[in-house]
Amino acid sequence: MSSEVLTEPLIDLRSFLDHCRTTVDAKLDQLVPGEAVPPTSVHQAIRWSLFAGGKRFRPALLLAVGTTLGAQWDDLIASACAFEMIHTYSLIHDDLPSMDDDDLRRGRPTCHVRFGEATATLAGDALQTLAFQTIAEDESLSPETRLRVISELARGAGTPSGMVAGQARDLEAESREVTAVELKSIHQFKTGALIVGAARCGALIAGADAATLAGISAYAAGIGLLFQITDDLLDVTATAEDLGKTPGKDAKAQKATYPGLYGIAKARQHALEIHQESCAALNSLTQPAQLLTGIADFILQRNT
Protein backbone atom coordinates (compact mmCIF):
# COMPACT_ATOMS: atom_id res chain seq x y z
CA MET A 1 0.00 0.00 0.00
CA SER A 2 1.56 3.27 -1.06
CA SER A 3 1.86 6.06 1.49
CA GLU A 4 -0.12 8.49 -0.69
CA VAL A 5 -3.26 6.35 -0.33
CA LEU A 6 -3.22 7.06 3.37
CA THR A 7 -3.23 10.84 2.89
CA GLU A 8 -6.72 10.69 1.40
CA PRO A 9 -9.79 11.05 3.66
CA LEU A 10 -10.30 7.64 5.20
CA ILE A 11 -14.07 7.60 5.24
CA ASP A 12 -14.48 3.89 4.68
CA LEU A 13 -12.74 2.21 7.61
CA ARG A 14 -13.83 -1.21 6.43
CA SER A 15 -11.89 -0.71 3.20
CA PHE A 16 -8.80 0.09 5.22
CA LEU A 17 -9.27 -2.98 7.42
CA ASP A 18 -9.92 -5.16 4.37
CA HIS A 19 -6.72 -3.87 2.79
CA CYS A 20 -4.81 -4.59 5.99
CA ARG A 21 -6.16 -8.13 6.05
CA THR A 22 -5.21 -8.74 2.41
CA THR A 23 -1.67 -7.42 2.69
CA VAL A 24 -1.01 -9.03 6.07
CA ASP A 25 -2.21 -12.39 4.77
CA ALA A 26 0.01 -12.09 1.72
CA LYS A 27 3.05 -11.30 3.87
CA LEU A 28 2.23 -14.09 6.34
CA ASP A 29 2.07 -16.52 3.43
CA GLN A 30 5.65 -15.54 2.58
CA LEU A 31 6.89 -15.75 6.16
CA VAL A 32 5.33 -19.05 7.25
CA PRO A 33 6.69 -22.35 5.90
CA GLY A 34 4.46 -24.15 3.42
CA GLU A 35 2.44 -27.20 4.33
CA ALA A 36 4.83 -29.50 2.44
CA VAL A 37 7.88 -28.33 4.44
CA PRO A 38 8.88 -30.81 7.18
CA PRO A 39 7.65 -31.19 9.84
CA THR A 40 4.52 -31.15 7.71
CA SER A 41 2.06 -31.77 10.55
CA VAL A 42 3.21 -28.68 12.44
CA HIS A 43 3.18 -26.44 9.38
CA GLN A 44 -0.25 -27.70 8.34
CA ALA A 45 -1.55 -26.94 11.85
CA ILE A 46 0.00 -23.46 11.78
CA ARG A 47 -1.63 -22.63 8.48
CA TRP A 48 -4.94 -24.15 9.52
CA SER A 49 -5.11 -21.69 12.42
CA LEU A 50 -3.35 -18.69 10.91
CA PHE A 51 -5.37 -18.57 7.69
CA ALA A 52 -8.74 -19.52 9.15
CA GLY A 53 -9.94 -15.93 8.90
CA GLY A 54 -9.94 -13.46 11.74
CA LYS A 55 -10.10 -9.69 11.80
CA ARG A 56 -6.31 -9.11 11.88
CA PHE A 57 -7.08 -6.37 14.38
CA ARG A 58 -3.67 -6.17 16.07
CA PRO A 59 -1.70 -5.84 12.83
CA ALA A 60 -4.27 -3.37 11.51
CA LEU A 61 -3.83 -1.25 14.62
CA LEU A 62 -0.05 -1.27 14.24
CA LEU A 63 -0.41 -0.26 10.60
CA ALA A 64 -2.97 2.43 11.42
CA VAL A 65 -0.87 4.01 14.16
CA GLY A 66 2.33 3.81 12.15
CA THR A 67 0.90 5.33 8.98
CA THR A 68 -0.98 8.00 10.95
CA LEU A 69 2.36 9.08 12.41
CA GLY A 70 4.16 9.03 9.07
CA ALA A 71 5.77 5.59 8.80
CA GLN A 72 5.93 3.74 5.50
CA TRP A 73 3.76 0.66 5.02
CA ASP A 74 6.74 -1.49 3.99
CA ASP A 75 8.53 -0.68 7.25
CA LEU A 76 5.49 -1.75 9.30
CA ILE A 77 4.20 -4.90 7.63
CA ALA A 78 6.63 -7.48 9.06
CA SER A 79 6.07 -6.29 12.64
CA ALA A 80 2.33 -6.30 12.01
CA CYS A 81 2.58 -9.94 10.95
CA ALA A 82 4.61 -10.78 14.05
CA PHE A 83 1.77 -9.55 16.26
CA GLU A 84 -0.70 -11.72 14.36
CA MET A 85 1.57 -14.73 14.85
CA ILE A 86 1.62 -14.13 18.59
CA HIS A 87 -2.14 -13.63 18.69
CA THR A 88 -2.80 -16.84 16.76
CA TYR A 89 -0.41 -18.83 18.92
CA SER A 90 -2.29 -17.59 21.98
CA LEU A 91 -5.62 -18.71 20.49
CA ILE A 92 -4.25 -22.18 19.72
CA HIS A 93 -3.04 -22.59 23.29
CA ASP A 94 -6.12 -20.97 24.87
CA ASP A 95 -8.36 -23.49 23.09
CA LEU A 96 -6.49 -26.53 24.46
CA PRO A 97 -8.37 -28.84 26.85
CA SER A 98 -6.00 -27.85 29.65
CA MET A 99 -6.99 -24.19 29.20
CA ASP A 100 -10.40 -23.09 27.83
CA ASP A 101 -11.18 -26.44 26.14
CA ASP A 102 -12.91 -25.04 23.05
CA ASP A 103 -13.85 -26.93 19.89
CA LEU A 104 -14.63 -24.01 17.55
CA ARG A 105 -12.47 -21.08 16.49
CA ARG A 106 -12.93 -18.70 13.56
CA GLY A 107 -15.78 -20.83 12.30
CA ARG A 108 -13.89 -24.12 12.09
CA PRO A 109 -12.62 -26.87 14.43
CA THR A 110 -9.88 -25.68 16.75
CA CYS A 111 -6.30 -26.69 16.06
CA HIS A 112 -6.15 -29.44 18.67
CA VAL A 113 -9.44 -30.93 17.47
CA ARG A 114 -8.11 -31.08 13.90
CA PHE A 115 -4.49 -32.10 14.56
CA GLY A 116 -4.29 -33.35 18.16
CA GLU A 117 -3.08 -31.66 21.32
CA ALA A 118 0.64 -32.31 20.85
CA THR A 119 0.77 -30.91 17.32
CA ALA A 120 -1.37 -27.92 18.31
CA THR A 121 0.99 -27.14 21.18
CA LEU A 122 3.98 -27.30 18.86
CA ALA A 123 2.22 -25.14 16.26
CA GLY A 124 1.67 -22.46 18.89
CA ASP A 125 5.27 -22.73 20.05
CA ALA A 126 6.52 -22.40 16.47
CA LEU A 127 4.38 -19.32 15.77
CA GLN A 128 5.64 -17.64 18.92
CA THR A 129 9.29 -18.09 18.00
CA LEU A 130 8.69 -17.19 14.34
CA ALA A 131 7.21 -13.87 15.45
CA PHE A 132 10.45 -12.81 17.11
CA GLN A 133 12.55 -14.15 14.22
CA THR A 134 10.45 -12.09 11.81
CA ILE A 135 11.23 -8.84 13.60
CA ALA A 136 14.89 -9.70 14.25
CA GLU A 137 15.44 -10.30 10.53
CA ASP A 138 13.46 -7.28 9.27
CA GLU A 139 16.17 -5.28 7.51
CA SER A 140 13.78 -2.44 6.73
CA LEU A 141 14.20 -1.38 10.38
CA SER A 142 17.35 -0.18 12.10
CA PRO A 143 18.90 -2.55 14.66
CA GLU A 144 17.86 -0.18 17.45
CA THR A 145 14.24 -0.11 16.29
CA ARG A 146 14.18 -3.90 15.95
CA LEU A 147 15.32 -4.25 19.54
CA ARG A 148 12.65 -1.86 20.78
CA VAL A 149 9.91 -3.64 18.80
CA ILE A 150 11.06 -7.06 20.07
CA SER A 151 11.02 -5.72 23.61
CA GLU A 152 7.49 -4.36 23.22
CA LEU A 153 6.24 -7.61 21.71
CA ALA A 154 7.81 -9.67 24.49
CA ARG A 155 6.39 -7.39 27.18
CA GLY A 156 2.90 -7.51 25.68
CA ALA A 157 2.92 -11.28 25.20
CA GLY A 158 4.47 -12.43 28.47
CA THR A 159 4.63 -11.65 32.17
CA PRO A 160 4.37 -10.05 34.69
CA SER A 161 1.86 -7.67 33.05
CA GLY A 162 1.33 -9.17 29.61
CA MET A 163 -0.96 -11.63 27.88
CA VAL A 164 0.34 -14.74 29.66
CA ALA A 165 -0.13 -13.09 33.05
CA GLY A 166 -3.66 -12.13 32.05
CA GLN A 167 -4.51 -15.67 31.01
CA ALA A 168 -3.16 -16.98 34.33
CA ARG A 169 -5.27 -14.47 36.26
CA ASP A 170 -8.29 -15.34 34.14
CA LEU A 171 -7.94 -19.03 35.00
CA GLU A 172 -7.42 -18.23 38.68
CA ALA A 173 -10.61 -16.12 38.71
CA GLU A 174 -12.88 -18.91 37.45
CA SER A 175 -15.69 -19.96 39.77
CA ARG A 176 -15.21 -17.10 42.21
CA GLU A 177 -16.36 -13.52 42.59
CA VAL A 178 -13.96 -10.81 41.47
CA THR A 179 -13.84 -7.10 42.18
CA ALA A 180 -14.05 -4.43 39.50
CA VAL A 181 -10.33 -3.75 39.99
CA GLU A 182 -9.45 -7.42 39.52
CA LEU A 183 -11.60 -7.71 36.40
CA LYS A 184 -10.00 -4.66 34.81
CA SER A 185 -6.55 -6.00 35.63
CA ILE A 186 -7.29 -9.39 34.07
CA HIS A 187 -8.47 -7.85 30.82
CA GLN A 188 -5.76 -5.18 30.68
CA PHE A 189 -3.24 -7.99 30.69
CA LYS A 190 -5.00 -10.78 28.80
CA THR A 191 -6.32 -8.70 25.91
CA GLY A 192 -5.05 -5.17 26.35
CA ALA A 193 -1.30 -5.72 26.70
CA LEU A 194 -0.78 -7.09 23.19
CA ILE A 195 -3.03 -4.40 21.72
CA VAL A 196 -1.02 -1.70 23.50
CA GLY A 197 2.18 -3.33 22.27
CA ALA A 198 0.97 -3.29 18.66
CA ALA A 199 0.04 0.40 18.84
CA ARG A 200 3.31 1.35 20.52
CA CYS A 201 5.33 -0.53 17.91
CA GLY A 202 3.58 1.36 15.13
CA ALA A 203 4.53 4.59 16.90
CA LEU A 204 8.11 3.47 17.55
CA ILE A 205 8.66 2.52 13.91
CA ALA A 206 7.35 5.96 12.97
CA GLY A 207 9.90 7.58 15.28
CA ALA A 208 7.31 9.07 17.65
CA ASP A 209 8.49 11.33 20.46
CA ALA A 210 7.74 10.62 24.12
CA ALA A 211 4.58 12.73 24.26
CA THR A 212 3.11 11.11 21.16
CA LEU A 213 4.02 7.64 22.43
CA ALA A 214 2.27 8.39 25.72
CA GLY A 215 -0.90 9.49 23.92
CA ILE A 216 -0.90 6.41 21.72
CA SER A 217 -0.33 4.19 24.74
CA ALA A 218 -3.30 5.68 26.60
CA TYR A 219 -5.50 5.37 23.52
CA ALA A 220 -4.50 1.74 22.99
CA ALA A 221 -4.99 0.83 26.64
CA GLY A 222 -8.54 2.13 26.33
CA ILE A 223 -9.42 0.31 23.13
CA GLY A 224 -7.83 -2.87 24.49
CA LEU A 225 -10.23 -2.78 27.41
CA LEU A 226 -13.07 -1.76 25.10
CA PHE A 227 -12.31 -4.73 22.84
CA GLN A 228 -12.64 -7.13 25.78
CA ILE A 229 -15.86 -5.57 27.08
CA THR A 230 -17.48 -5.89 23.66
CA ASP A 231 -16.12 -9.44 23.41
CA ASP A 232 -17.72 -10.27 26.75
CA LEU A 233 -21.02 -8.79 25.58
CA LEU A 234 -20.94 -10.72 22.31
CA ASP A 235 -20.38 -13.96 24.20
CA VAL A 236 -23.75 -13.32 25.86
CA THR A 237 -25.71 -11.84 22.95
CA ALA A 238 -24.33 -13.30 19.68
CA THR A 239 -24.69 -16.67 17.95
CA ALA A 240 -21.99 -19.18 16.99
CA GLU A 241 -22.62 -18.30 13.35
CA ASP A 242 -21.98 -14.61 14.09
CA LEU A 243 -18.89 -15.19 16.22
CA GLY A 244 -17.20 -18.12 14.50
CA LYS A 245 -16.63 -19.56 17.98
CA THR A 246 -18.71 -21.01 20.78
CA PRO A 247 -20.94 -18.42 22.51
CA GLY A 248 -21.89 -18.70 26.15
CA LYS A 249 -18.66 -20.43 27.08
CA ASP A 250 -17.65 -17.67 29.51
CA ALA A 251 -20.73 -18.24 31.64
CA LYS A 252 -20.36 -22.02 31.37
CA ALA A 253 -16.75 -21.80 32.59
CA GLN A 254 -17.75 -19.23 35.22
CA LYS A 255 -15.32 -16.70 33.79
CA ALA A 256 -14.92 -13.19 35.17
CA THR A 257 -16.66 -10.91 32.64
CA TYR A 258 -18.12 -7.42 32.47
CA PRO A 259 -21.71 -8.57 31.88
CA GLY A 260 -21.27 -11.05 34.73
CA LEU A 261 -20.11 -8.33 37.12
CA TYR A 262 -22.19 -5.37 35.97
CA GLY A 263 -25.02 -6.78 33.87
CA ILE A 264 -25.47 -6.14 30.15
CA ALA A 265 -26.82 -2.58 30.36
CA LYS A 266 -24.10 -1.30 32.68
CA ALA A 267 -21.40 -3.12 30.71
CA ARG A 268 -22.57 -1.32 27.56
CA GLN A 269 -22.51 2.00 29.38
CA HIS A 270 -19.01 1.27 30.60
CA ALA A 271 -17.97 0.54 27.02
CA LEU A 272 -19.26 3.95 25.94
CA GLU A 273 -17.26 5.66 28.68
CA ILE A 274 -14.06 3.79 27.79
CA HIS A 275 -14.57 4.68 24.12
CA GLN A 276 -14.78 8.38 24.96
CA GLU A 277 -11.67 8.22 27.14
CA SER A 278 -9.72 6.42 24.41
CA CYS A 279 -10.55 8.99 21.76
CA ALA A 280 -9.76 11.85 24.13
CA ALA A 281 -6.25 10.45 24.59
CA LEU A 282 -5.59 11.26 20.93
CA ASN A 283 -5.98 14.99 21.51
CA SER A 284 -2.26 15.25 22.22
CA LEU A 285 -1.39 14.16 18.67
CA THR A 286 -0.45 16.80 16.12
CA GLN A 287 -1.41 14.49 13.23
CA PRO A 288 -5.01 13.94 12.06
CA ALA A 289 -6.34 10.96 13.99
CA GLN A 290 -9.59 10.14 12.16
CA LEU A 291 -8.37 6.64 11.34
CA LEU A 292 -7.63 5.88 14.99
CA THR A 293 -10.92 7.29 16.27
CA GLY A 294 -12.64 5.28 13.53
CA ILE A 295 -11.05 2.11 14.90
CA ALA A 296 -12.37 2.94 18.36
CA ASP A 297 -15.84 3.44 16.84
CA PHE A 298 -15.54 0.12 15.01
CA ILE A 299 -14.71 -1.76 18.22
CA LEU A 300 -17.61 -0.17 20.08
CA GLN A 301 -20.07 -1.12 17.34
CA ARG A 302 -18.70 -4.53 16.32
CA ASN A 303 -21.01 -7.52 16.18
CA THR A 304 -18.50 -10.31 15.55
N, C-alpha and C positions, 0 to 999 in steps of 0.2 A: 504493500500500500504506500503510495507516494505521499510525502509530507504535505503537498499542496492540497490533497483531498481533505485533510483535516483542518484547513483554514476556512473551509466553507461552513455556512451555518449547519449545524448538526441537528436538524429538526427530527429526523427519523432515527431514533436511538436503536430501534430493532435492526435497521440496515447496518449500523456500526457493529452491533453485537454479532450479526450474521457474518459480517466480513471478518471479524475477529475469529469466529469459530472456524471459518473456512481456511484462513491462513495459519492458524494454530494447528489445525488438523494436518495440513500439508507439511508443516515443519516437523510435527511429531512423527509423521510417517517416515521422514528422512532420518530422524534421530533414533528411533526404536528399531531393533533388529527385526527382520522379517520372520514370518512363521516357519520358514524352512531352515532357519539358522539354528544349529544345535545350541543349547538344549531346546528342542522344538516345543516340548510341552510347556515350558516356562514362557517362551515367546508367544505361543498361541494364547496362553492365559492372559498375558499382558495386553495383547491386542484385543482380546475379547472384552476386557474391562475398559481399556483406554478409548476404544473407538465405538463404544456402545451408545454414544450420544452424549448428553450432558450439556449444560449451558456454557461451559468454559468461562465461568464468571471470574475466577481469580486471574487467569491470564488477561481477560478483557479489561479488568480493573488496572492491572499493571500497564497495559497498553494505553488505556485512557489517561491515566495520570501522567505517564511519560510523554505522550504526544501533546497533552495540554500544556506541559511545562517546556516543550520545545525539543524533546528527544526525537531521533529518527526511528522509524518503525523497525528497520533492519537491526538497530542496536538493541531493541527491546524484545524481539521475538523469541530468542533462545531462552532468556530468563522467564518469559511468560510460559513457555512450554515446561520449564523446570517446575514451576508452581503447579501446573496441571498434573505432572507426574507425581508430585508429592500428594496432591489431593486424591488422585485415583488410588495410589497405594494405601492411603488412609481408609478409603471406602472398602477396598478389598479386605483389609484387616478388620475393620469395624463389623463387617458382615459375617465374620467367622463364628462358628458355634460357641467358641470360648468368649466371644465379645457380645455382639448384639443378636447373633444367630438369625440372620435374615436370608430369605430365599429369593428375593426379587430386588433388582437394582437397575435403574435406567431402562425399565421395561423388559428386562430379560433375566434369566436365572443368574444368580450371583456367581462369582468366580469359583468359590469352593463347591457349589452345587454342580457346576459344569465340569470342573477339572479335579476336584478333590482338595481336601484341606492342605495337604503338604505342598502341592503345586501352587495353590493360591497364596500361601504364605511366602513361598519363594518368589512369586511374581511381584508381590508387594515389596519384598526386600530389594529385588532388582530395580524396580521403578524408583525407589528411594535413592539408591546409589547412583543410578543414571541421571537423576536430577542434578546432583552435585557435580558429576562429571560434565554435564552439559554446560553448566556455567563456567567451570574451571577451564574448559577448552574453547570458550567463546572469544575468539580473537578480535571481535568487533569492539570489545571493551578493554580498557586499560587493566593491567594487573591489579592496581589499587581498587578499581571499581568492582572487579570480579571478587576480590576478597570481601568487600563490603556487602555485595549481594549474597555471597555464600553465607556470610555471618547472619544476615537478616533471615534468609531461608531456614537456616539451622535453628535460630531463635524462635521463629514462628512455628516450626514443625515439632520442636522437642519439649524439653523441660528447662527450668521449673515453671515457666509461665507461657508455654506454648501448647500446641495441639495435643501432644501426648499427655501432658499434665491435665488438660481439660477432659480428655477421655477417661483418665484415671479417676478424676473427681466425679465425673458423670456416673461411672460404675459404682463408686462408693456411695453416691446419693440415692441409688435405687432403693425402693421400698422404705423410705423414711422421709419425714418432712424436712424441707430445707427453708432457710430464710431467704429473703429477697437479695441480700448481699451474697449469700452462697450461690444462688442461682445465676446472678449476674457474673460472678467470678467463673463459674463453670463454662458459661457460654462465651465469655471474653477469651478464654483460653482455647476451648475446644473448636470453636468456629472463628472467632474474631482474630486470633493471633496470626493465622496464615493469611487472612484478608488484609490485615494491617501490614504484614510483611510484603505482600504483593504491591500494595500501594506505595510503600516506602521505597521499594526497589525501583519502581517506575520513576519516582522522584530522584533517587540517587543517580540513576543512569542519565537523567536529564541535567545533573549537576545542580540540584536545588540547594539553596542556602538554608541555614538553620531555621529561620522563621517560616519559610515555605514548607520545610520538612515537618515542622511541628504542626502546621495547619493541616497538612495532608494526613498526618498520623491521627489527629483528632477526628477528622472526617471519616477515615477508614475504621477507627475504633467504633464509631457510631453506626456505620452501615454494617459492620460485622455483627454487632448486637442486633440490629434491625433484621438482618438476614436470618438469624436464628429465631427471633420472635415470629417472623412470618412463616418460617419452617415449622415451628411448633403449632401454629394456627392451622396450617395446611394439613398437618398430621391428623387434626381433629375434624376438619371440614371438607377435605378433598377425597377423591376416589383413587383407587390404584391405577386406573386408566389415566387420570390426570397427572399423577405424581410419577409414574413409572417405578414405584416402589410400594411397599406394603404400608397402607395407612393404619392408624390406630395402634401401631406397635409401641409408641411411647407410653400410652396408658397401660397397655398389656404388661409391659416390662416395669411399670411403676417408675418411669423416668421423671426427673425434675424438669418441668416445663413451665412456660409462662401462662398458658391457659390453665394448667393444673394449679398454679399458685394464685393467680389473679382472677380466673374466669375469662371467657372469650372476649366479652365487651371491654373489660379493663386492659386485657392484653393488647387489643387493637388500639386503644387510646394510648397506651404506653408506646406502641410502635409509631404512632403519629408524633409523639413528643420527641422520640429518638431521631426520627427523620428530620425534624426541624433543627435539632441541635447539630446534626451532622452537616446539614447544608450551611448553617451559620458558621461552622468552622472554616468554610472556604472563603469567608470574607477577607481573610488576611492575604489571599493570593492577589497578585497583580495581573495575572492572566485571566482571560474569560473562562469561566468554569461551568458553562452550560452543560457540557458533556458529563461532568461529574455530578451535578445536581440531577441530571436526567437519570443517571444510574441509581441514585438514591430514590427517585420517584419510581423507577422500575421495580426495585426491591420491595417498596411499600405496597405496590399494586400487583405483585406477581401472583399467579394462580397455579404454578407448577414448581 
